[in-house]
Amino acid sequence: MGAYIRRRLLQSIGVIWGVSVLVFFLLRLAPGDPVSLLLSETASPQQMEAVREKWGLNEPIPVQYMVFLSRALQGDLGESLFFKQPAMKVLLERMPATLQLSAVALLFSLSVAIPVGMMSALKRDTIWDYLGTGLAMIGQAIPPYWLGIMLILIFSVGLGWFPTSGRGTIWHLVLPAITLGSVLMALVTRLVRSGMLDVLGEDYIRTARAKGLQERRVIVRHALRNILIPLVTVVGLQLGALFGGAVITESIFAWPGVGRLALQAINARDYPLVQASVLFISVVYVFLNLAVDILYVYLDPRIRYE
């Protein structure tokens, strides 16, 4: 296990380095000049050149990348052009909001998807099954940005039950969490239903029932436990997607998280902040995948990493 983890960590470092290369060069190949956004339209060429020299934007792109990489290895991701603060500091200030929203969205999706998926499998071809699969299909079909707008119009503007935007009370979390977790909820519902249908036909389930075990114990201890590996795989991968999908959700609800910060940085051509935001999301993806692989061993003792 130790050798496997070390090998995966080396691979993870390679992936993160590759992401940094892509983001750095693609940002600078895109049309537009960040200096023109920082200064007014009346700025002289001398003033613009002075700003480029201050931020190192007058150097060749490979030289800029080597400077960025050397500083990044020391934990310095540069200074935000827009906020005039270290990019890492700005990112860390917004990170708790994104973590909070993602955690609540995950809790919502799992608390709805697992019972609904189990009910659909246990009540196959009944009204409960049709309702569960219908809910899953709707959740996957509706774009999150449209769902978020509709939730605001109905429950905030129309009924006045929840705030339209911002972060503060627990009520501010409800609509963004539903919007962000809707796709994961639909995906897990279908996964649990199909997995339960496969497992319920196995011999060990019939044996457990023949022994007189309670139906709840058969379902939870024997059936549900055997679909945990694909469930953990999907949830682990989708956790990273929650951070990526938070860009849209946080923008709709003006949620002050990393996703909205990344969009603001892109619009402002804030190179250091965009790089820091993308690297953060990449690190989350990579280490969630590693955590899922390690968790497999504890879920299924037959799995061994040599």
C-alpha positions as CSV (number, residue, x, y, z in Angstrom):
1,M,0.0,0.0,0.0
2,G,2.8,2.4,0.9
3,A,4.5,1.9,-2.5
4,Y,1.2,2.4,-4.3
5,I,0.5,5.6,-2.5
6,R,4.0,7.0,-3.2
7,R,3.6,6.1,-6.9
8,R,0.2,7.8,-7.1
9,L,1.6,10.9,-5.4
10,L,4.3,11.1,-8.0
11,Q,1.7,10.7,-10.7
12,S,-0.5,13.4,-9.0
13,I,2.4,15.8,-9.0
14,G,2.9,15.2,-12.7
15,V,-0.8,15.8,-13.4
16,I,-0.8,19.1,-11.4
17,W,2.3,20.3,-13.2
18,G,0.7,19.5,-16.6
19,V,-2.4,21.5,-15.6
20,S,-0.2,24.4,-14.6
21,V,1.5,24.4,-18.0
22,L,-1.7,24.3,-19.9
23,V,-3.4,27.0,-17.9
24,F,-0.4,29.3,-17.9
25,F,0.2,29.2,-21.7
26,L,-3.4,29.1,-22.7
27,L,-4.2,32.2,-20.7
28,R,-1.4,34.1,-22.4
29,L,-2.3,32.9,-25.9
30,A,-5.9,34.2,-25.5
31,P,-6.6,37.6,-27.1
32,G,-6.7,40.6,-24.9
33,D,-4.3,42.6,-22.7
34,P,-4.8,42.6,-18.8
35,V,-2.9,45.9,-18.6
36,S,-5.6,47.6,-20.6
37,L,-8.2,46.4,-18.0
38,L,-6.1,47.6,-15.1
39,L,-5.6,51.1,-16.5
40,S,-7.9,53.7,-17.8
41,E,-8.4,54.4,-21.5
42,T,-6.4,57.6,-21.2
43,A,-3.3,55.8,-19.9
44,S,-0.1,56.5,-21.9
45,P,2.0,53.9,-23.5
46,Q,4.7,54.6,-21.0
47,Q,2.3,53.9,-18.1
48,M,1.2,50.7,-19.7
49,E,4.8,49.6,-20.2
50,A,5.6,50.4,-16.6
51,V,2.8,48.2,-15.4
52,R,3.9,45.3,-17.7
53,E,7.4,45.6,-16.3
54,K,6.1,45.6,-12.7
55,W,4.1,42.4,-13.2
56,G,6.7,40.8,-15.4
57,L,4.4,40.7,-18.4
58,N,7.0,42.2,-20.8
59,E,9.2,39.0,-20.5
60,P,8.9,36.1,-23.0
61,I,6.2,33.6,-22.0
62,P,8.7,30.8,-21.2
63,V,10.6,33.1,-18.9
64,Q,7.3,34.1,-17.2
65,Y,6.5,30.5,-16.7
66,M,9.8,29.6,-15.1
67,V,9.4,32.6,-12.7
68,F,5.9,31.4,-11.9
69,L,7.0,27.8,-11.3
70,S,9.9,28.7,-9.1
71,R,7.6,30.9,-6.9
72,A,4.8,28.3,-6.9
73,L,7.2,25.7,-5.5
74,Q,7.7,28.1,-2.6
75,G,4.0,28.5,-2.1
76,D,3.8,31.8,-3.8
77,L,1.2,31.9,-6.7
78,G,1.7,35.5,-7.4
79,E,-0.2,38.7,-6.6
80,S,-3.7,39.2,-7.9
81,L,-3.8,42.0,-10.5
82,F,-7.4,42.9,-9.6
83,F,-7.4,42.6,-5.8
84,K,-3.7,43.7,-5.3
85,Q,-3.3,40.9,-2.8
86,P,-1.5,37.5,-2.9
87,A,-3.6,35.2,-5.0
88,M,-3.3,32.4,-2.5
89,K,-4.6,34.7,0.3
90,V,-7.6,35.7,-1.9
91,L,-8.3,32.0,-2.7
92,L,-8.1,30.9,0.9
93,E,-10.6,33.6,1.9
94,R,-13.2,32.2,-0.6
95,M,-12.5,28.5,0.0
96,P,-14.7,28.0,3.1
97,A,-17.7,29.2,1.2
98,T,-17.2,26.7,-1.6
99,L,-16.4,23.9,0.8
100,Q,-19.6,24.7,2.8
101,L,-21.8,24.8,-0.4
102,S,-20.3,21.6,-1.8
103,A,-20.7,19.7,1.5
104,V,-24.4,20.7,1.8
105,A,-25.0,19.9,-1.8
106,L,-23.4,16.4,-1.3
107,L,-25.5,15.8,1.8
108,F,-28.7,16.8,0.0
109,S,-27.9,14.6,-3.0
110,L,-27.1,11.5,-1.0
111,S,-29.9,11.9,1.5
112,V,-32.4,12.0,-1.4
113,A,-30.7,9.7,-3.9
114,I,-29.9,6.6,-1.8
115,P,-33.5,6.2,-0.3
116,V,-35.1,7.0,-3.6
117,G,-32.9,4.6,-5.5
118,M,-33.4,1.8,-3.0
119,M,-37.2,2.3,-3.0
120,S,-37.2,2.2,-6.8
121,A,-35.4,-1.1,-6.8
122,L,-37.5,-2.7,-4.0
123,K,-40.7,-1.5,-5.6
124,R,-39.8,-2.2,-9.2
125,D,-42.4,-1.4,-11.9
126,T,-44.7,0.3,-9.4
127,I,-45.7,3.9,-9.0
128,W,-42.7,4.5,-6.6
129,D,-40.3,3.1,-9.2
130,Y,-41.7,5.4,-11.9
131,L,-41.5,8.4,-9.6
132,G,-38.0,7.7,-8.6
133,T,-36.7,7.1,-12.1
134,G,-38.7,10.1,-13.3
135,L,-37.0,12.3,-10.7
136,A,-33.6,11.0,-11.7
137,M,-34.2,11.7,-15.4
138,I,-35.5,15.2,-14.7
139,G,-32.4,15.9,-12.5
140,Q,-30.0,14.9,-15.2
141,A,-32.0,16.7,-18.0
142,I,-32.4,20.1,-16.4
143,P,-29.3,22.4,-16.8
144,P,-28.2,23.7,-13.4
145,Y,-28.2,27.3,-14.5
146,W,-31.8,27.1,-15.6
147,L,-32.8,25.2,-12.5
148,G,-31.1,27.9,-10.3
149,I,-32.9,30.7,-12.1
150,M,-36.3,28.9,-11.8
151,L,-35.7,28.3,-8.1
152,I,-35.0,32.0,-7.5
153,L,-38.1,33.0,-9.5
154,I,-40.4,30.6,-7.7
155,F,-39.2,30.3,-4.1
156,S,-37.4,33.7,-3.7
157,V,-39.2,36.2,-5.9
158,G,-42.6,34.5,-6.0
159,L,-43.1,32.9,-2.6
160,G,-40.4,34.8,-0.7
161,W,-39.3,31.8,1.3
162,F,-35.6,32.0,0.6
163,P,-33.0,34.8,-0.1
164,T,-32.3,35.4,-3.7
165,S,-28.5,35.6,-3.3
166,G,-25.6,36.0,-1.0
167,R,-24.2,34.1,2.0
168,G,-25.2,34.5,5.6
169,T,-27.8,32.3,7.2
170,I,-28.7,28.6,6.6
171,W,-31.5,29.7,4.4
172,H,-29.0,31.2,1.9
173,L,-27.7,27.6,1.4
174,V,-30.9,25.9,0.4
175,L,-31.4,26.9,-3.2
176,P,-27.7,26.9,-4.2
177,A,-27.3,23.4,-2.6
178,I,-30.3,22.0,-4.5
179,T,-29.0,23.5,-7.7
180,L,-25.5,22.2,-7.3
181,G,-26.5,18.8,-6.1
182,S,-29.3,18.1,-8.5
183,V,-27.1,16.3,-11.1
184,L,-25.3,14.2,-8.5
185,M,-28.6,13.3,-6.9
186,A,-30.0,12.1,-10.3
187,L,-26.8,10.1,-11.1
188,V,-26.6,8.4,-7.7
189,T,-30.3,7.6,-7.8
190,R,-29.9,5.7,-11.1
191,L,-26.7,4.0,-9.9
192,V,-28.3,2.8,-6.6
193,R,-31.4,1.5,-8.4
194,S,-29.4,-0.5,-11.0
195,G,-27.0,-1.8,-8.4
196,M,-29.7,-2.9,-6.1
197,L,-31.5,-4.7,-8.9
198,D,-28.4,-6.6,-9.7
199,V,-27.6,-7.5,-6.1
200,L,-31.1,-8.5,-5.1
201,G,-31.0,-11.4,-7.5
202,E,-27.8,-12.9,-6.1
203,D,-27.7,-16.2,-4.2
204,Y,-26.4,-14.7,-1.0
205,I,-29.4,-12.4,-0.8
206,R,-31.8,-15.4,-1.1
207,T,-29.7,-17.3,1.4
208,A,-29.9,-14.4,3.9
209,R,-33.6,-14.2,3.6
210,A,-33.9,-18.0,3.9
211,K,-32.1,-17.8,7.2
212,G,-34.8,-15.6,8.5
213,L,-32.9,-12.4,8.7
214,Q,-34.9,-9.2,9.0
215,E,-35.5,-7.6,5.6
216,R,-33.9,-4.3,6.7
217,R,-30.8,-6.1,7.7
218,V,-30.7,-8.0,4.4
219,I,-31.0,-4.8,2.4
220,V,-28.6,-2.7,4.4
221,R,-25.9,-5.2,5.5
222,H,-25.9,-7.4,2.4
223,A,-27.4,-5.6,-0.6
224,L,-26.4,-1.9,0.0
225,R,-22.9,-2.8,1.2
226,N,-22.1,-4.6,-2.1
227,I,-22.8,-1.5,-4.2
228,L,-20.6,0.8,-2.2
229,I,-17.6,0.5,-4.4
230,P,-19.3,1.9,-7.6
231,L,-21.2,4.4,-5.4
232,V,-18.0,5.6,-3.8
233,T,-16.3,5.8,-7.2
234,V,-19.0,8.0,-8.6
235,V,-19.4,10.2,-5.5
236,G,-15.6,10.7,-5.3
237,L,-15.3,11.8,-8.9
238,Q,-18.4,14.0,-8.7
239,L,-17.1,15.7,-5.6
240,G,-14.5,17.2,-7.8
241,A,-17.2,18.1,-10.3
242,L,-19.1,19.9,-7.5
243,F,-16.2,22.4,-7.3
244,G,-16.1,22.8,-11.0
245,G,-19.9,23.2,-11.2
246,A,-19.8,25.7,-8.4
247,V,-18.7,28.3,-11.0
248,I,-22.2,28.5,-12.5
249,T,-24.1,28.0,-9.2
250,E,-22.0,30.6,-7.3
251,S,-22.4,33.1,-10.1
252,I,-26.2,32.7,-10.2
253,F,-26.6,33.1,-6.4
254,A,-23.8,35.5,-5.9
255,W,-22.2,33.0,-3.6
256,P,-18.7,34.3,-2.5
257,G,-16.8,31.1,-3.3
258,V,-13.9,29.9,-5.4
259,G,-16.1,29.3,-8.5
260,R,-17.4,32.9,-8.6
261,L,-13.9,34.2,-7.9
262,A,-12.5,32.2,-10.8
263,L,-15.1,33.7,-13.1
264,Q,-14.3,37.2,-11.9
265,A,-10.6,36.5,-12.4
266,I,-11.2,35.3,-16.0
267,N,-13.3,38.4,-16.9
268,A,-10.6,40.7,-15.4
269,R,-7.7,38.7,-17.1
270,D,-6.2,38.3,-13.7
271,Y,-3.6,35.7,-14.6
272,P,-2.3,34.8,-11.1
273,L,-5.8,34.4,-9.7
274,V,-7.0,32.3,-12.6
275,Q,-4.0,30.0,-12.2
276,A,-4.4,29.7,-8.5
277,S,-8.1,28.8,-8.8
278,V,-7.6,26.2,-11.5
279,L,-4.7,24.6,-9.6
280,F,-6.9,24.4,-6.5
281,I,-9.7,22.6,-8.4
282,S,-7.1,20.3,-10.0
283,V,-5.6,19.4,-6.7
284,V,-9.0,18.6,-5.3
285,Y,-9.8,16.3,-8.3
286,V,-6.4,14.5,-8.0
287,F,-6.5,13.8,-4.3
288,L,-10.1,12.8,-4.2
289,N,-9.3,10.1,-6.8
290,L,-6.4,9.0,-4.6
291,A,-8.7,8.9,-1.5
292,V,-11.3,6.8,-3.4
293,D,-8.6,4.3,-4.5
294,I,-7.4,3.9,-0.9
295,L,-11.0,3.6,0.4
296,Y,-11.6,0.6,-1.9
297,V,-9.3,-1.5,0.3
298,Y,-11.4,-0.9,3.4
299,L,-14.7,-1.4,1.5
300,D,-13.6,-4.7,-0.1
301,P,-10.9,-6.7,1.7
302,R,-10.3,-8.7,-1.5
303,I,-8.7,-5.6,-3.2
304,R,-5.0,-5.3,-2.7
305,Y,-2.5,-2.9,-4.3
306,E,0.8,-4.6,-5.0
